[in-house]
Every structure is written in C-alpha cells, then in structure tokens.
C-alpha cells in the first residue's frame, strides 16, 4: 500500500513562522555587499572619464562611445542569461562573472589606445551582465516574501558602490594615473570570495526557498496586459535612466564648465548625487511593500519634475542641493519597477531581472552616447536644459495595469 508523500513546501507556505519564509538578512545583506563591490568597480569607469579624455585626447562623442560599449554589452546579455538560468540554474555563474570583471579591470589599467579602452569596457560589461540577474535572484530567495524590501536592499548596495566609486577614483586613480585602476582588482577578488560563499548557500537552500515563496507570487497579468505593462515600464525606464545618465556620465563636466570647479571638487558633488540615489533606492522598496508599487512610481517621477526643471537655472550651492533631492526622489522607483515586473510575469525571476537590469544598462548606454553627441554639438549646459523635461514622462504611469502589489 502506497504511503502519503511528505509535503514540506506546502507546510512552509502555510506556516508564516517557517524559517524557509523568513527574511534572511545575512543572505540579502551579502548579496547587497557583493552588489556594492560590483558597482563600485563599474562606477569607476565614468568617474575617470575626464582623465581618459585628457590622456587620449577624446571627444565627448568618444567618451559616450565607451559608455555605450559597456552598457550595451551588459544589457544585451542580461535577459538571455536570466532566461537560461530560470530553466537551467547555474549558481556558480556569479563568481565566474566577477572573474571576468577582474580581467576587464586589468585590461583597463593597461590600455594604451582608444580601441583597448573599448575592449576593457566590453569585458567589464560582460562581467556585469552575469552578475545582476543571478544576484537579484539570490536576493529574492532570501526575501521571505518581502520582495520590495529585499530588492531595494540589494539595489542600495549597488547604489552605494556607485557613490563610493567616484570618491575612490578621485582619491586613488586621478592623482596616480590610469595604472592605479589596477587596485580595483583587490575589490574584485573580495567580491569573488563573497559570491562563492553566497553561491554555496543558494545551492543548499535557494531552490527550496523559491518553492516556498511560489504561493505568494500571484497569477500575474493576462498575456494581453503583459505587453502593455512592459511597454509602459520601458518608457519609465527610458525617462529615469537617460536622465540619470546625464548625471553619472556628464555631471562633472557640467560643473566644471558652468561653475569652474576642479575635477576632484566635481567628483565630490557627483558623490552627493549618487549617495542620494542609494538612500532613495533603500526607501523605495519597503514603502512599495506598504503602499503599492504604482504609488511609489508616481511619487518618484512627478515629485522630481519641479526640481529637474529648476536645476539648469540655479547657482552652485542650489545645484548641489537640487541634485541630492533629484537623486533621492527619482531613485525610489527602481525597486518598485523591478518588483512590479516580477509580479506581472511570475515564475521568471531571472528573465525579468535580466530584462530590467538590461534595460537599465542599455538605455543608460544609448542615452550616454546620444547625450555626448549633443554635448559636442550644442554644449553640455544645453543638454541639461533638455533633459530636465524627462521626468514628465512619468505621466505614463497612469497606463500601468494593476497587479497584486501595484495598488494605488
């Protein structure tokens, strides 16, 4: 006579106190720390653009080309990596991707021509593409159902790394030259160590935790609404990341040209902006868990519009203050957008994360290249007058279909 089979996943879902459902702070925190290390490395590239521009006699268009190669390399690979690993888990891809980044850093430190700079940017982009979908999946494994909080914690690690990157560049790379980029290989080595430990945990516990959370993911949107949702999210991502690209790639040039700041002074202002992004990202996830994803998206875009429109017309101190406010408010939307997309297409965490991070990198790269061309043609100050209108595209939020977590 057959015996009834045990059903631990069902028990875990029905018992809110089950360890399989709790928020695994150590795991989410480790994923966030790895994200910090990864994005610290990534942020060093645009932070040293002024030095590379001078050393290699580059135009703004060529600077935009470096950003484009990095961003496009990362963005094209991420969705496919996420889609493949949804079906065929490859947890050790995380540390392997960081090894690729290690190689990219070495190439950048030794580059002696513009083509070598492009090659280094492409290699670092490949490393980033392997990191984000898988690390985002691990953060979701440890969420215990608090998806927005886990995603924002993970993302704030990256934003913190992006904020530290320019400071590290100003303190270490700019004074000592291009070869000092090699010091970042130590950061990549530490990241490999962290990711190896995180990967061991995901191999032992990750799939069971994802199974225990399956009952919380909802049924998603009807197929007819998924296309609409993705189209609107793409518009919002375009507005957000082209505008942010104007800061991360060109804010130092804007401050130097308009206010006569030195490179290191302008890097401090960029650090303030990126630090505000980190704080805003951290706040956006928990708030979205409480009031809904769409409400956070509305606040993020329309709340920042008046400050963005005022920025090109104010003095240095007010520019720094407005940049902090803009970074704080606008960054709150990213975790909400990622979790909204995951709720719209449940069961495809890797693919959705890859698409979202891929859009972020791809739009940012194309935007950086286009803004560089505009800056060459019309001047960097003119660019900031035009991009000030981008947050108004947040009105497209009205067209987002409602999901279980997307209530107003």
C-alpha positions in Angstrom: 0.0 0.0 0.0 1.4 3.4 -1.0 2.4 5.8 1.7 1.4 9.5 1.5 4.4 11.6 0.4 5.7 14.4 2.6 4.9 18.0 1.6 7.4 20.3 3.2 7.0 23.1 0.7 3.2 23.3 1.4 3.9 23.3 5.1 6.4 26.1 4.7 3.9 28.2 2.8 1.1 27.7 5.3 3.3 28.5 8.3 4.3 32.2 8.3 6.9 31.5 11.0 8.7 28.8 9.0 12.4 29.5 8.6 12.0 28.9 4.9 9.8 32.0 4.8 11.7 34.4 7.0 13.7 37.4 5.7 17.3 36.1 5.5 19.1 39.3 6.4 22.5 37.7 6.1 21.9 36.4 2.6 20.2 39.6 1.4 22.9 41.7 3.1 25.7 39.6 1.4 24.0 40.0 -2.0 23.8 43.7 -1.4 27.5 43.9 -0.3 28.5 42.0 -3.4 26.4 44.4 -5.4 28.3 47.3 -3.7 31.7 45.8 -4.7 30.5 45.1 -8.3 29.0 48.6 -8.9 31.9 50.3 -7.2 34.1 48.9 -9.9 31.5 49.8 -12.6 31.3 53.4 -11.3 35.0 53.9 -11.6 34.8 53.9 -15.4 32.7 57.0 -15.8 34.4 58.6 -12.8 37.7 58.6 -14.7 36.3 59.8 -18.0 37.8 63.3 -17.5 41.3 61.7 -17.1 40.8 59.4 -20.1 39.5 62.4 -22.2 42.7 64.3 -21.4 45.1 61.3 -21.7 43.8 60.1 -25.0 42.5 63.4 -26.4 39.0 62.1 -26.7 35.8 64.0 -27.8 32.6 63.9 -25.8 31.3 61.5 -28.5 34.2 59.1 -27.9 33.5 59.2 -24.2 29.9 58.4 -24.9 31.1 55.5 -27.1 33.0 54.0 -24.2 29.8 54.2 -22.1 27.8 52.8 -24.9 30.0 49.7 -25.4 30.0 49.0 -21.7 26.2 49.5 -21.2 25.2 47.7 -24.4 27.5 44.7 -23.7 25.9 44.4 -20.3 22.3 45.0 -21.4 22.2 42.6 -24.4 23.4 39.6 -22.4 21.5 40.0 -19.2 18.0 38.9 -20.3 19.3 35.9 -22.1 21.4 34.9 -19.1 18.3 35.3 -16.8 16.1 33.3 -19.2 18.6 30.5 -19.5 19.2 30.2 -15.8 15.5 30.2 -15.0 15.4 26.9 -16.8 18.9 25.7 -16.1 20.2 27.1 -12.8 23.9 28.0 -12.9 24.6 29.4 -9.4 28.4 29.4 -9.9 28.0 31.9 -12.7 28.1 34.6 -10.0 31.7 34.2 -9.0 32.7 33.3 -12.6 31.3 36.6 -13.8 33.3 38.5 -11.2 36.5 36.8 -12.5 35.6 38.3 -16.0 35.3 41.7 -14.3 38.8 41.1 -12.8 40.2 40.6 -16.3 38.4 43.8 -17.5 40.0 45.9 -14.8 43.4 44.6 -15.7 42.8 45.5 -19.4 41.6 49.0 -18.5 44.7 49.7 -16.3 47.0 48.6 -19.2 45.0 50.2 -22.1 47.2 52.4 -24.3 44.7 53.2 -27.1 41.0 54.0 -27.6 40.2 50.5 -29.0 41.7 49.0 -25.9 39.5 51.2 -23.8 36.5 49.9 -25.7 37.7 46.3 -25.2 38.1 46.9 -21.5 34.6 48.4 -21.3 33.1 45.4 -23.1 34.8 42.9 -20.8 33.6 44.7 -17.7 30.2 44.8 -19.3 30.2 41.0 -19.7 31.0 40.6 -16.0 28.2 42.9 -15.0 25.8 41.0 -17.3 26.4 37.7 -15.4 26.2 39.4 -12.0 22.9 41.2 -11.9 20.2 38.6 -12.9 21.7 35.9 -10.6 22.4 38.1 -7.7 18.9 39.6 -7.9 17.5 36.0 -7.8 19.5 35.2 -4.7 18.2 38.4 -3.0 14.6 37.2 -3.8 15.4 33.8 -2.4 16.2 35.4 0.9 13.2 37.8 0.9 10.8 35.7 2.9 8.0 37.3 0.8 9.2 40.9 1.4 10.1 41.3 -2.2 10.3 45.1 -2.3 12.5 45.3 0.8 14.8 42.6 -0.5 15.1 44.2 -3.9 15.7 47.7 -2.6 18.3 46.4 -0.1 20.1 44.6 -2.9 19.9 47.6 -5.1 21.0 50.1 -2.4 24.2 48.0 -2.2 24.8 48.8 -5.9 23.9 52.5 -5.5 26.3 52.7 -2.5 29.1 51.3 -4.6 28.2 53.7 -7.4 28.5 56.6 -4.9 31.9 55.3 -3.5 33.3 54.7 -7.0 33.9 58.4 -7.8 35.4 59.1 -4.4 37.8 56.2 -4.9 38.6 57.5 -8.3 39.3 61.0 -7.0 41.4 59.7 -4.1 43.4 56.9 -5.8 43.1 56.9 -9.6 43.1 60.6 -10.6 46.2 61.5 -8.5 48.2 58.4 -9.5 47.1 57.9 -13.1 45.5 55.2 -15.2 47.7 52.4 -13.9 46.1 52.9 -10.4 42.9 51.3 -11.8 44.7 48.0 -11.1 44.0 48.5 -7.4 40.4 47.6 -8.1 41.5 44.1 -8.8 41.6 43.7 -5.0 37.9 44.7 -4.8 37.1 42.2 -7.5 39.0 39.5 -5.6 37.0 40.3 -2.4 33.7 40.1 -4.4 34.7 36.6 -5.8 35.1 35.4 -2.2 31.7 36.8 -1.1 30.0 35.4 -4.1 31.5 31.9 -3.6 30.0 31.8 -0.1 26.7 33.2 -1.3 26.6 30.6 -4.1 27.2 27.7 -1.6 24.1 28.9 0.3 22.0 29.2 -2.8 22.9 25.7 -3.8 22.0 24.3 -0.4 18.8 26.3 0.3 17.9 28.6 -2.6 15.6 26.4 -4.7 13.6 25.3 -1.6 13.1 28.9 -0.6 11.9 29.9 -4.0 9.5 26.9 -4.0 8.2 28.0 -0.6 7.5 31.5 -1.9 5.7 30.3 -5.1 2.3 30.7 -3.4 3.0 34.4 -2.8 3.8 35.4 -6.3 0.3 35.6 -7.6 -1.1 34.7 -11.0 0.4 37.7 -12.9 -1.2 39.7 -15.6 -3.1 38.3 -18.6 -1.0 38.0 -21.7 -2.8 40.9 -23.4 -1.8 43.1 -20.5 1.8 42.0 -20.2 2.8 43.7 -23.4 1.2 46.9 -22.2 2.9 46.7 -18.9 6.3 46.1 -20.4 5.9 49.0 -22.9 5.0 51.4 -20.1 7.8 50.2 -17.9 10.2 50.7 -20.9 9.1 54.3 -21.2 9.5 54.9 -17.5 13.0 53.3 -17.6 13.9 55.4 -20.5 13.0 58.6 -18.7 14.7 57.6 -15.5 18.0 56.2 -16.8 18.6 58.7 -19.6 18.2 61.5 -17.0 20.4 59.7 -14.5 22.9 59.0 -17.3 23.2 62.8 -17.7 24.5 62.9 -14.1 26.6 59.8 -13.9 28.5 60.5 -17.1 28.4 64.3 -17.5 27.6 66.0 -14.2 31.4 66.6 -13.6 31.8 68.2 -17.0 28.7 70.3 -16.4 30.0 71.6 -13.0 33.5 72.2 -14.5 32.1 74.2 -17.4 29.3 76.1 -15.7 31.0 76.9 -12.3 34.7 76.4 -13.0 35.2 73.6 -10.4 38.2 71.3 -10.5 37.9 67.6 -11.3 38.1 66.4 -7.7 35.6 69.0 -6.4 33.2 68.0 -9.1 33.6 64.3 -8.1 32.5 65.2 -4.5 29.3 66.7 -6.0 28.8 63.6 -8.0 29.3 61.5 -4.8 26.5 63.5 -3.1 24.1 62.8 -6.0 25.0 59.1 -6.1 24.7 58.9 -2.3 21.2 60.3 -2.5 20.4 57.7 -5.1 21.4 55.0 -2.6 19.2 56.4 0.1 16.2 56.8 -2.2 16.6 53.3 -3.5 16.6 51.9 0.0 13.5 53.7 1.0 11.6 52.9 -2.2 11.3 49.1 -1.6 9.8 49.0 1.9 7.5 51.9 1.0 6.3 50.0 -2.1 5.6 46.9 0.1 3.3 49.1 2.2 1.5 51.5 -0.2 1.9 49.7 -3.6 4.3 49.9 -6.5 2.4 52.4 -8.6 2.1 54.9 -5.8 5.9 54.9 -5.4 6.4 55.3 -9.2 4.0 58.3 -9.3 5.9 60.0 -6.5 9.3 59.2 -7.9 8.6 60.8 -11.3 6.2 63.6 -10.8 7.7 64.5 -7.4 11.1 65.2 -9.0 9.9 67.1 -12.1 9.9 70.6 -10.5 13.4 70.2 -9.2 14.7 68.9 -12.5 13.2 71.8 -14.4 14.8 74.3 -11.9 18.3 72.8 -11.9 19.7 74.5 -15.0 18.9 77.9 -13.7 20.3 78.0 -10.2 23.8 78.6 -8.7 26.4 76.1 -7.5 25.1 75.5 -4.0 21.5 75.2 -5.1 22.6 72.9 -7.9 24.2 70.6 -5.3 21.1 70.7 -3.2 18.7 70.0 -6.1 21.0 67.2 -7.4 20.6 65.5 -3.9 16.8 65.9 -3.9 16.6 64.6 -7.5 18.7 61.6 -6.7 16.7 60.9 -3.5 13.3 61.1 -5.1 13.8 59.6 -8.5 15.8 56.6 -7.4 12.9 55.3 -5.2 11.2 54.0 -8.3 13.7 51.3 -9.4 12.9 48.6 -6.8 9.1 49.2 -7.4 9.6 48.9 -11.2 11.5 45.6 -10.8 9.1 44.0 -8.4 6.1 45.3 -10.4 7.6 43.5 -13.5 8.2 40.3 -11.4 4.6 40.4 -10.3 3.4 40.9 -13.8 5.3 37.8 -15.1 5.7 35.5 -12.1 8.0 32.5 -12.1 10.5 34.2 -14.4 12.7 36.0 -11.8 15.9 35.6 -13.7 14.5 36.7 -17.1 12.6 39.7 -15.6 15.6 40.8 -13.6 17.8 40.4 -16.7 15.3 42.5 -18.8 15.1 45.2 -16.1 18.8 45.5 -15.5 19.4 45.1 -19.2 17.0 48.0 -19.9 18.8 50.0 -17.3 22.2 49.4 -18.8 21.1 49.6 -22.4 19.1 52.8 -22.1 21.8 54.3 -19.9 24.4 53.5 -22.6 22.4 54.7 -25.6 21.4 57.8 -23.6 25.1 58.5 -22.6 26.2 58.2 -26.2 23.4 60.4 -27.5 24.0 63.0 -24.8 27.7 63.0 -25.6 26.9 63.8 -29.3 24.5 66.6 -28.2 27.1 68.0 -25.9 29.7 68.1 -28.7 27.1 69.9 -31.0 25.4 72.2 -28.5 27.3 72.3 -25.3 26.9 70.4 -22.0 24.9 73.1 -20.4 22.3 73.0 -23.2 22.0 69.2 -22.6 20.8 69.8 -19.0 18.2 72.2 -20.2 16.7 69.5 -22.5 16.9 66.5 -20.1 15.1 68.5 -17.4 11.8 67.6 -19.1 12.4 63.8 -19.0 10.7 63.2 -15.6 7.4 64.4 -17.1 7.3 61.1 -19.0 6.3 59.7 -15.6 2.7 60.5 -16.6 2.8 57.2 -18.4 2.4 55.5 -15.0 -1.4 56.0 -15.5 -1.3 53.3 -18.2 0.3 50.6 -16.0 -2.1 47.7 -15.5 -2.8 46.9 -11.8 -1.0 43.9 -10.3 -1.5 42.4 -6.8 1.2 44.7 -5.4 0.6 47.6 -7.7 -2.3 49.2 -5.9 -2.6 52.9 -5.6 
